Amino acid sequence: HHVLAERPEVFAVRLDVNPRVEHFPEAKLIASAPHMQPFSANPKLLLWTRWHDKNRMAYEAIPREMGWDAILDWTATLVRADHLKHFLSALQPPIRTATELDDKAADWLSRRQRMKNSELSHRSACFEQPLLLTVDPLDVGEADLLLRTHLFKSLIGTNKPNRLAALAQQLNWKQDEVQSYFEGVNGDSVASPLLDGLLQPEQYREYYWSSVRAPACPPSCGLPASLDPPAPLVSWLVPIRNSENFVSDCLASIDAQIGISPGCFEVVFVEDRSDDRTLAVLHRLCAERPDVRIIQNTCQLGLGGSLSEGWEHCRGDFIARLDADDEAEPERLSRQLRYLEQHKSISVLGSKTRPFWTELRKCTIERLGEKEDGRVVAVVWREDFGNQTSRQREQISLAQQGDNIHVVQGPAEYYGCRVVSVGEHSLMLTPERWKELLKEAQGRKGEVILQRRDLLEPAQGSKALHPLRVRAALLFEDCIVGTTTTIRRAHFEGGAEACPFLREEAECHWCWLGLGPARQAANLADALVRARRHDGNRANRDATGIYESRCAAVRDYLNTTHGLQADMQDAAALLNFRGPRTEEQGERLLEMLQAVEGSFLAEQIRPPVSSRSEFWHDFVEGREVALERALLALRMRFKEVCNRLSQPVLNVPDHSPREHRSRTPPR
């Protein structure tokens, strides 16, 4: 109600969809959530713009929009009455069933949407988390009978004639209507999981639903049990290099996990010969923690080598990746472990991220004073450093919060900043000496380095969530963010394949493409990691080497797995849908994609009955047509790129400066 009241451009609020939903059974469609914007007053509400074919006129035959582009679902949508007032008053003959109402409304609204922008708003809204589940039509009949039986026993009981009249009066119904509703009910209640699901919908809360339809019987949902009880259930694998200012936040986010006891996991840091004081900070943070181990590389191995080195020291049944400059959301482990317990055929599980920007600020202290409440007030000179391009004299207040020293009062550019070092001393090592070090630095004798942290940005990540969509999308992008992954270790035991990571620049892309047909990878739509962006990000620093390694991974996958003859230029054309360099290359790549698509159809989507595995029954059964359309859509998207690049250039835009037009009117 508040969304419709505060946002006039929103046509409807759909309760049956959320960013997790990608499967629409009635439409035989798999489609990820579109680009969404958070609602200004409530971050749990998301807005998006529905797509429709603007080239079609209202009087033409219009196909009904499906999935995320559907205008509404009458059973699970809040709509403005004034938008539908004209439509409802013009219904002739009267509508008898909900299906007929849904069909007529969809056709009428689709036509109105194409007439004028003012006729019907193109914006819809939904909630970030699941709020309503629609029961699978196959279970509706039995569930409806069980529910009416339960209501009959609780509301009417044995005194049927008198209670029917009283109930009709209470509901403002006719007695015949109440009697018709309970027709076929004998009053004998039967215990059934279907009834439990209808009366206790909170049982669905912990289950991850990717479909707009759910069975009426809620499935069991819990955390996995440890295969080797003395060993931890989860091992956090954290490669680290030059992260002295970030590692404390990373470790604090691991300790803040909810829904799982601290004794269920261990932390393995792999220190890769840092140039700063990272190793000393690690020893200080982990000195009295037996659940944390520090592995020191004898030489710099890089990210892939550090992961391989740390893999051997992990004892958990599941390995949770996390970069040392990132932070895990409190519910990351519980959500991923529940999903892996629900779908035991999944080997690798990733998620989306919420990035935030961190930068350093430099200042010098002119003088300072200590207050009675423990705060330190300082007059500082802001120095030219990084994005800070001016010098200015300002006053700030500092206070200790835990082991961190924060700016609690001052200019907007300093508010919330954390002091990370004073002169040559790191406060990550000696936070208790912060006042002493600041006094030594006053008189502008030493530089004070502050760390500024911006607010979290909207969730980012690939739209590929279903395992087969992930496998197909890996040809075009690295659609699984490495720092978000939790890996089922039992699927990688034995032989040379014990550790899936190679010493490559794009170690994750190589790993996901090399999983093989028996191992599956998937993504969650939830943002479970806060990804830090800063000047030292490896993704920016080594972007060229990572891109070349991804090209090599795609080429190796096409040649080794599918027996094709692709080169680095072919892989570069596929990555990020860059497109071919020549028309002949485009035709060859389309043939390769068709061969890969045929392999997916034969081995994964429509395999022989005898070779249909647990994964097929869990993720593919009933979705064959939708998955075929999803794979075809990727090839058609690349074909559009090829066609666009092969079109002849008929005119060249003139970018020369425009002539100055005199304001003097002609004579």
C-alpha positions in Angstrom: 0.0 0.0 0.0 2.8 2.5 0.9 4.6 1.8 -2.4 1.5 2.6 -4.4 0.8 5.7 -2.3 4.3 7.1 -2.5 5.4 6.0 -6.0 2.7 7.1 -8.5 4.7 5.6 -11.4 4.3 2.0 -9.9 1.4 0.2 -11.5 1.3 -2.9 -9.3 3.2 -4.7 -6.4 3.7 -8.3 -7.2 3.9 -10.6 -4.2 4.6 -13.8 -6.0 8.0 -12.9 -7.4 11.3 -11.9 -5.9 14.9 -11.9 -7.2 15.2 -15.6 -6.5 12.5 -16.5 -9.0 13.6 -17.6 -12.5 11.2 -20.4 -13.4 7.6 -19.8 -14.6 6.1 -23.2 -15.2 2.9 -22.1 -16.9 4.9 -20.1 -19.5 7.6 -22.8 -19.8 10.1 -20.0 -19.2 13.3 -19.6 -17.3 14.1 -15.9 -17.0 16.2 -14.1 -14.4 15.1 -11.0 -12.6 15.6 -7.8 -14.6 17.6 -4.9 -13.5 16.0 -3.5 -10.4 16.3 -0.4 -8.3 15.8 -0.2 -4.6 12.8 1.7 -3.3 14.0 4.9 -1.7 12.0 4.6 1.5 12.4 0.8 1.9 15.5 -1.0 0.8 13.6 -4.3 0.9 11.4 -3.2 -2.0 12.6 -3.3 -5.6 11.3 -1.6 -8.7 11.7 -2.6 -12.3 10.5 -1.6 -15.8 8.5 -4.2 -17.7 9.4 -4.9 -21.3 6.9 -4.8 -24.1 7.1 -4.6 -27.9 6.7 -0.9 -28.7 6.5 -1.6 -32.4 3.2 -3.5 -32.1 0.0 -1.4 -32.2 -2.9 -1.9 -29.8 -5.2 -3.2 -32.5 -2.8 -6.0 -33.5 -2.8 -9.5 -32.1 -0.7 -9.2 -29.0 1.1 -12.1 -27.4 0.6 -12.2 -23.6 3.7 -11.1 -21.7 5.1 -13.8 -19.4 7.4 -14.1 -16.5 8.8 -10.8 -15.2 7.2 -8.9 -18.1 3.7 -10.0 -17.1 1.6 -7.1 -16.0 0.0 -8.8 -13.0 -1.2 -12.0 -11.5 -4.7 -11.5 -10.1 -4.1 -13.9 -7.2 -0.9 -12.3 -5.9 -0.8 -8.6 -6.9 -1.7 -5.3 -5.3 -3.1 -2.9 -8.0 -4.5 0.6 -8.0 -8.2 0.6 -8.2 -8.3 3.7 -10.5 -6.1 1.9 -13.1 -8.7 -0.9 -13.4 -11.9 1.0 -12.7 -12.7 1.5 -16.4 -11.7 -2.1 -17.3 -13.9 -3.7 -14.5 -16.9 -1.6 -15.4 -16.8 -2.6 -19.0 -16.6 -6.4 -18.5 -19.4 -7.9 -20.6 -20.5 -10.6 -20.2 -19.7 -11.0 -16.5 -16.6 -13.0 -15.7 -17.3 -16.4 -14.1 -13.8 -17.8 -13.3 -10.5 -16.5 -12.2 -8.8 -17.9 -15.3 -11.1 -16.0 -17.6 -10.5 -12.8 -15.6 -6.8 -13.3 -15.8 -6.8 -13.9 -19.6 -9.1 -10.9 -20.4 -7.1 -8.6 -18.1 -3.8 -9.6 -19.6 -5.1 -8.9 -23.1 -6.8 -5.6 -22.2 -3.9 -4.3 -20.2 -1.3 -5.3 -22.9 -3.3 -3.2 -25.4 -3.6 -0.2 -23.1 0.1 -0.4 -22.4 0.9 0.1 -26.1 -1.5 3.0 -26.7 0.1 5.8 -24.7 2.6 6.1 -21.9 0.0 7.8 -19.8 -2.5 5.0 -20.1 -0.6 2.4 -18.1 2.6 2.7 -16.0 5.4 0.3 -17.1 6.9 0.1 -13.6 6.2 -2.8 -11.2 7.5 -3.6 -7.7 8.3 -6.7 -5.6 9.9 -7.5 -2.3 13.6 -8.5 -2.0 12.8 -11.6 0.0 10.0 -14.2 -0.6 6.6 -13.1 0.8 4.1 -15.3 -0.9 4.1 -18.8 -2.5 1.7 -20.1 -5.1 0.8 -23.7 -4.6 1.4 -26.1 -7.5 -1.9 -26.7 -9.4 -1.4 -30.4 -9.1 -1.8 -30.2 -5.3 -4.6 -27.6 -5.3 -7.5 -30.1 -5.3 -6.3 -32.3 -2.4 -5.0 -29.3 -0.4 -8.4 -27.5 -0.9 -10.3 -30.5 0.4 -8.0 -30.8 3.4 -8.4 -27.1 4.2 -12.2 -27.1 3.9 -12.3 -30.2 6.2 -10.1 -28.5 8.8 -12.3 -25.3 8.7 -15.5 -27.4 8.9 -14.3 -29.2 12.0 -13.0 -26.0 13.7 -15.8 -23.6 12.8 -18.9 -25.9 12.6 -18.1 -29.2 14.4 -21.0 -31.5 15.1 -23.8 -28.9 15.5 -24.1 -28.5 11.8 -27.5 -26.8 11.3 -27.2 -24.1 13.9 -23.5 -23.4 13.2 -24.1 -23.1 9.4 -26.6 -20.3 10.0 -24.4 -18.5 12.6 -21.4 -18.7 10.3 -23.3 -17.4 7.3 -24.5 -14.5 9.4 -20.9 -13.8 10.6 -19.5 -13.9 7.0 -22.4 -12.0 5.6 -23.0 -15.0 3.2 -26.2 -16.8 2.3 -26.6 -20.1 4.1 -26.8 -21.9 0.8 -23.4 -20.4 -0.2 -21.8 -21.7 3.1 -23.3 -25.1 2.5 -22.1 -25.2 -1.0 -18.5 -24.3 0.1 -18.4 -27.3 2.5 -20.0 -29.7 0.0 -18.3 -33.0 0.0 -16.7 -32.5 3.5 -17.5 -35.3 6.0 -15.9 -33.6 9.0 -13.3 -36.3 9.7 -10.0 -34.4 9.8 -6.9 -36.2 8.5 -3.4 -35.3 9.4 -1.4 -34.5 6.3 1.8 -32.7 5.4 -0.2 -30.7 2.8 -2.4 -29.3 5.6 0.7 -28.5 7.6 2.0 -26.4 4.7 -1.2 -24.5 4.4 -1.6 -23.8 8.1 2.1 -23.2 8.9 3.7 -21.4 5.9 6.7 -20.5 8.0 8.0 -24.0 7.2 8.8 -22.7 3.7 10.9 -19.8 5.0 14.3 -21.6 5.1 13.9 -23.3 1.7 15.3 -21.6 -1.4 12.6 -21.4 -4.0 13.6 -20.5 -7.6 10.2 -21.2 -9.1 7.0 -19.2 -8.9 5.1 -22.4 -8.0 5.8 -24.4 -4.9 4.4 -27.8 -3.8 1.8 -27.7 -1.1 3.9 -30.1 1.0 6.8 -28.2 2.6 10.1 -30.0 2.2 12.4 -30.7 5.2 15.1 -28.1 5.4 18.2 -28.1 7.7 21.9 -27.8 7.9 24.1 -30.7 6.7 25.6 -33.0 9.3 29.4 -33.4 9.5 30.8 -36.5 7.8 33.7 -36.7 10.2 32.5 -35.3 13.6 35.9 -34.4 15.1 36.7 -32.3 12.0 34.9 -29.0 11.4 31.9 -28.8 9.0 33.3 -25.8 7.1 36.8 -24.6 6.4 37.1 -20.9 5.4 39.9 -20.6 2.8 41.2 -17.1 2.8 44.2 -16.2 0.6 45.8 -13.0 1.7 48.5 -10.6 0.5 49.1 -6.9 1.4 45.8 -6.6 3.3 46.9 -5.4 6.8 44.1 -2.8 6.9 41.3 -5.2 5.7 41.9 -8.6 7.4 40.4 -7.6 10.7 37.1 -6.8 9.0 37.2 -10.1 7.1 37.8 -12.1 10.3 35.1 -10.2 12.2 32.5 -11.0 9.4 33.4 -14.7 9.7 32.9 -14.6 13.5 29.5 -12.9 13.0 27.9 -15.8 11.2 24.4 -16.6 12.5 22.5 -19.9 12.3 25.6 -22.0 12.7 27.7 -22.4 15.9 31.3 -21.1 15.9 32.7 -24.6 16.6 31.4 -25.8 13.3 34.1 -24.0 11.2 37.8 -23.2 11.0 39.6 -20.5 9.2 42.7 -21.1 7.1 44.7 -18.0 6.0 47.3 -18.5 3.2 49.8 -15.6 3.5 51.4 -15.0 0.1 54.7 -13.2 1.0 53.1 -9.8 1.7 55.2 -6.6 1.4 53.5 -4.8 4.3 52.7 -5.8 7.9 49.9 -8.3 7.0 51.7 -11.3 8.6 52.2 -9.4 11.9 48.6 -8.3 12.0 47.5 -11.9 11.4 49.6 -13.2 14.2 48.2 -10.6 16.6 44.5 -11.4 15.6 44.9 -15.2 15.7 47.4 -15.6 18.6 44.9 -17.1 21.0 42.5 -18.8 18.4 43.0 -22.5 17.9 40.3 -22.4 15.1 42.5 -20.2 12.9 45.6 -21.4 11.1 48.1 -19.4 9.2 49.9 -21.0 6.2 53.0 -19.1 5.0 54.1 -19.6 1.4 57.8 -20.0 0.9 57.6 -17.9 -2.3 54.9 -15.8 -3.9 52.5 -18.2 -5.6 49.7 -15.9 -6.7 46.0 -16.4 -5.9 45.6 -19.8 -7.7 48.8 -21.2 -6.1 47.7 -20.0 -2.6 44.3 -21.7 -3.0 46.0 -24.9 -4.0 48.3 -24.7 -1.1 45.5 -23.9 1.4 43.2 -26.6 0.0 45.5 -29.3 1.5 45.2 -27.9 5.0 41.4 -27.6 5.0 39.7 -30.3 7.0 36.0 -29.3 6.6 33.4 -31.1 4.5 32.7 -27.8 2.8 35.2 -25.1 1.8 34.0 -21.5 1.8 36.1 -19.1 -0.2 36.6 -15.5 0.9 39.1 -12.9 -0.2 40.9 -11.1 2.7 39.6 -7.7 1.6 35.9 -8.8 1.4 33.4 -9.4 4.2 30.8 -12.2 4.5 27.2 -11.4 5.3 26.0 -12.9 8.6 23.7 -15.4 6.9 26.1 -16.5 4.2 27.1 -19.9 5.6 23.6 -20.9 6.8 21.9 -20.0 3.5 24.5 -21.7 1.3 24.7 -24.8 3.5 20.9 -25.2 3.5 20.9 -25.0 -0.3 23.7 -27.6 -0.6 21.8 -29.9 1.8 18.6 -29.5 -0.3 20.5 -30.1 -3.6 23.2 -32.7 -2.9 24.2 -32.8 -6.6 25.6 -29.3 -6.5 29.4 -29.1 -6.2 30.0 -25.3 -6.2 27.6 -22.6 -5.0 28.1 -18.9 -5.5 26.1 -15.8 -4.9 25.8 -12.1 -5.7 27.8 -9.4 -4.0 27.2 -5.9 -2.7 30.3 -3.8 -3.5 31.5 -0.8 -1.5 34.4 1.6 -2.0 37.2 2.1 0.4 40.0 4.7 0.1 42.8 6.2 2.2 42.9 9.8 3.4 46.0 11.5 4.7 46.3 14.3 7.3 48.7 15.9 9.8 47.9 16.9 13.3 48.5 20.5 14.4 47.4 20.1 18.0 45.0 17.9 20.0 43.2 17.7 23.3 41.6 14.9 25.3 38.0 15.2 26.7 36.7 13.7 29.9 34.6 11.1 28.0 37.8 9.7 26.4 37.4 11.4 23.0 40.3 13.2 21.4 39.7 16.5 19.6 42.3 17.3 17.0 43.0 20.2 14.6 44.3 18.6 11.4 45.5 19.6 8.0 44.0 17.6 5.2 46.7 16.7 2.7 46.7 16.2 -1.0 46.6 12.4 -1.3 44.8 10.0 -3.7 41.3 11.4 -4.6 41.8 14.1 -2.0 43.2 17.0 -4.1 43.2 20.0 -1.7 44.8 21.1 1.6 42.5 22.4 4.3 42.5 23.0 8.1 39.7 21.2 9.9 38.7 19.9 13.4 37.8 16.3 14.1 36.9 14.2 17.1 38.3 10.6 17.5 37.0 7.8 19.8 37.8 4.2 20.3 35.1 1.6 19.3 36.3 -1.9 20.0 39.8 -2.2 18.5 39.2 0.5 16.0 39.6 4.3 16.2 36.9 6.2 14.4 36.2 9.8 13.5 32.9 10.5 15.4 32.6 14.2 14.6 34.0 16.3 11.8 33.6 17.2 8.1 31.5 14.9 5.9 34.7 13.6 4.1 36.1 12.4 7.4 32.9 11.3 9.2 33.1 7.5 9.9 36.7 7.2 8.8 39.0 4.8 10.7 42.5 5.6 11.8 44.8 2.8 10.4 48.3 4.2 11.0 50.1 7.1 12.6 53.5 7.7 11.2 55.3 4.4 10.9 53.1 2.7 13.5 50.1 0.6 12.4 47.1 0.7 14.7 46.1 -2.7 13.5 49.0 -3.9 15.6 48.9 -1.6 18.6 45.4 -0.1 18.9 45.8 0.5 22.6 48.6 3.1 21.9 46.5 5.3 19.7 46.4 8.3 22.1 50.1 8.1 22.7 50.9 7.9 19.0 48.6 10.8 18.2 50.3 13.0 20.8 53.7 12.1 19.3 52.5 13.1 15.9 51.1 16.5 16.8 52.9 19.5 15.6 52.7 18.0 12.1 55.5 15.6 12.9 53.9 12.5 11.4 51.2 11.6 8.9 47.9 10.1 10.0 46.3 7.7 7.5 42.5 7.4 7.7 40.4 4.7 5.9 37.2 6.0 4.5 34.4 3.5 3.7 31.3 4.4 1.5 27.9 2.9 1.8 27.0 -0.5 0.2 25.9 -0.4 -3.4 23.1 -2.4 -4.9 23.6 -6.1 -5.4 25.7 -7.1 -8.4 26.3 -10.5 -10.1 25.5 -12.7 -13.0 21.8 -13.4 -13.9 22.7 -17.1 -14.5 21.4 -19.0 -11.4 20.3 -22.4 -12.7 23.2 -24.9 -13.0 22.7 -25.5 -16.7 22.4 -21.7 -17.4 25.6 -21.2 -15.4 27.4 -23.9 -17.4 26.3 -22.3 -20.7 27.0 -18.8 -19.6 30.6 -19.7 -18.7 31.4 -19.5 -22.4 30.7 -15.8 -22.3 31.6 -14.7 -18.8 33.0 -15.8 -15.5 29.5 -15.9 -14.0 30.5 -17.3 -10.5 32.3 -14.8 -8.2 35.1 -16.8 -6.6 35.0 -15.0 -3.2 31.3 -16.0 -2.8 31.7 -19.8 -3.4 31.2 -22.7 -1.1 32.5 -26.0 -2.4 31.4 -29.5 -1.5 34.8 -31.2 -0.9 33.5 -34.8 -1.3 33.0 -34.1 -5.0 36.8 -33.3 -5.4 38.4 -36.1 -3.5 41.2 -38.4 -4.9 43.9 -38.2 -7.5 45.1 -35.1 -9.3 41.6 -33.5 -9.2 41.6 -33.2 -5.4 42.1 -29.5 -5.7 40.1 -27.8 -8.5 42.2 -24.6 -8.6 45.1 -24.2 -11.1 47.9 -21.7 -11.0 46.3 -19.5 -13.6 45.5 -15.8 -13.5 41.8 -16.6 -14.0 41.9 -19.5 -11.6 38.1 -19.5 -11.0 37.1 -19.5 -14.7 39.5 -22.4 -15.3 38.0 -24.2 -12.3 34.3 -23.8 -13.3 34.9 -24.7 -16.9 36.8 -27.8 -15.8 34.1 -29.2 -13.5 33.0 -31.9 -16.0 29.5 -33.3 -16.6 29.2 -34.9 -13.2 29.9 -31.8 -11.1 27.5 -28.9 -11.2 27.8 -25.2 -10.2 24.9 -22.8 -9.3 24.3 -19.3 -8.0 22.1 -17.8 -5.4 20.2 -14.6 -6.1 21.0 -13.4 -2.6 23.9 -11.0 -2.0 26.0 -12.9 0.6 29.4 -11.1 0.4 30.3 -7.4 0.7 33.0 -6.9 -2.0 35.5 -4.2 -1.2 36.7 -1.9 -4.1 40.0 -0.1 -3.5 43.0 1.1 -5.4 44.9 -2.2 -4.9 42.2 -4.5 -6.3 43.8 -7.4 -8.2 41.0 -7.4 -10.8 42.1 -3.9 -11.9 45.8 -4.3 -11.4 46.1 -7.6 -13.4 43.1 -7.0 -15.7 45.1 -7.8 -18.9 46.6 -11.1 -17.6 43.2 -12.2 -16.2 41.5 -11.5 -19.5 44.1 -13.5 -21.5 43.7 -16.4 -19.0 40.0 -16.4 -19.4 40.3 -16.5 -23.2 42.7 -19.5 -22.8 40.2 -21.2 -20.4 37.3 -20.9 -22.9 39.6 -22.1 -25.8 40.7 -25.1 -23.8 37.1 -25.9 -22.8 35.9 -25.9 -26.4 38.8 -27.9 -27.7 39.1 -30.5 -24.9 35.5 -31.0 -23.8 33.7 -30.6 -27.1 36.4 -31.6 -29.6 36.3 -28.3 -31.5 39.1 -26.3 -33.0 38.9 -22.9 -31.4 41.8 -20.4 -31.0 42.4 -17.4 -28.8 40.6 -15.0 -31.2 37.5 -17.2 -31.1 37.5 -17.2 -27.3 38.0 -13.4 -27.3 35.0 -13.0 -29.6 32.8 -15.1 -27.2 33.8 -13.4 -24.0 31.4 -10.6 -23.0 29.7 -11.1 -26.3 32.4 -9.0 -27.9 31.6 -10.4 -31.4 33.7 -11.8 -34.3 36.3 -9.8 -36.3 35.1 -11.1 -39.6 31.9 -12.6 -41.1 33.6 -16.0 -41.6 34.7 -16.1 -38.0 31.1 -15.3 -36.9 29.7 -18.2 -39.0 32.3 -20.6 -37.6 31.5 -19.5 -34.0 27.8 -20.0 -34.5 28.4 -23.5 -35.7 30.5 -24.1 -32.5 27.8 -22.8 -30.3 25.2 -25.0 -32.0 27.4 -28.0 -31.4 27.8 -27.1 -27.7 24.1 -26.6 -27.4 23.4 -30.0 -29.0 25.8 -31.6 -26.5 23.9 -29.9 -23.6 20.6 -31.1 -25.0 21.8 -34.7 -25.4 23.7 -35.1 -22.2 22.1 -32.8 -19.7 18.5 -31.8 -20.7 17.2 -34.9 -22.6 19.6 -37.8 -21.7 18.5 -41.4 -22.0 16.2 -42.6 -19.3 18.8 -45.0 -17.9 21.3 -42.2 -17.3 19.0 -39.7 -15.6 20.7 -38.8 -12.4 19.6 -37.1 -9.1 20.6 -33.8 -10.6 18.3 -34.3 -13.6 15.3 -35.1 -11.4 16.1 -32.1 -9.2 16.9 -29.4 -11.7 15.8 -30.5 -15.2 12.6 -32.6 -14.9 9.6 -30.5 -15.9 11.8 -27.7 -17.2 13.1 -29.2 -20.4 11.4 -26.8 -22.8 12.3 -23.7 -20.6 16.0 -24.7 -20.5 16.1 -25.3 -24.3 14.7 -21.8 -24.8 17.3 -20.4 -22.4 20.2 -22.0 -24.2 18.8 -20.9 -27.6 18.5 -17.4 -26.3 22.3 -17.2 -25.6 23.1 -18.3 -29.2 20.6 -15.9 -30.6 22.1 -13.1 -28.6 25.5 -13.8 -30.1 24.0 -14.1 -33.5 22.5 -10.6 -33.2 26.0 -9.4 -32.4 27.4 -11.1 -35.5 24.6 -9.7 -37.7 25.1 -6.2 -36.4 28.9 -6.3 -37.0 28.4 -7.7 -40.5 26.0 -5.0 -41.7 27.6 -2.6 -44.2 28.5 0.9 -43.1 26.3 3.2 -45.2 27.1 6.5 -43.6 29.7 7.9 -41.3 28.6 10.2 -38.6 30.1 13.7 -38.8 31.6 14.6 -35.5 33.0 18.0 -36.7 32.0 21.0 -34.5 28.7 22.6 -35.5 28.8 26.0 -37.1 28.1 29.0 -34.9 24.6 30.3 -35.6 24.2 34.0 -35.4 21.4 35.3 -33.2 21.0 38.3 -35.4 17.7 37.9 -37.4 18.1 38.0 -41.2 17.2 41.2 -43.0 
